[in-house]
């Protein structure tokens, strides 16, 4: 079995869309700890069962949770593999921005790249006003 680590652009869009809502993030958090039925999740939120089902469907489309049937109930659990792939993407973004900030810090700390304003202000002035 080949494990794909990189998220495609479509997968990235679905993951971050799914994580954009606080209710979906909370559902994901709850299903990381243990498998939950959709009805038990719906009991926690001040919204309809259908609304919770829609949130679960968005998480499932992003492959952040896995849904299975158990008799008449639908159980959901978080998919740690997809969460790890999303985390890896965020780590790459963090590394990219840390490197950029590091280069900017180095550039600003290098006296040879200063704008020259310090040299101009410290140069002697004749004070005569005639050039």
Secondary structure, DSSP 8 states (H G I E B T S, - for coil): -----S--HHHHHHHHHHHTSHHHHHHHHHHHHS-EEHHHHHHHSSS-HHHHHHHHHHHHHTTSEEEEEETTEEEEEE-HHHHHHHHHHHHHHHHHHHHHHHHHHHHHH-GGGS-SHHHHHHS----S---
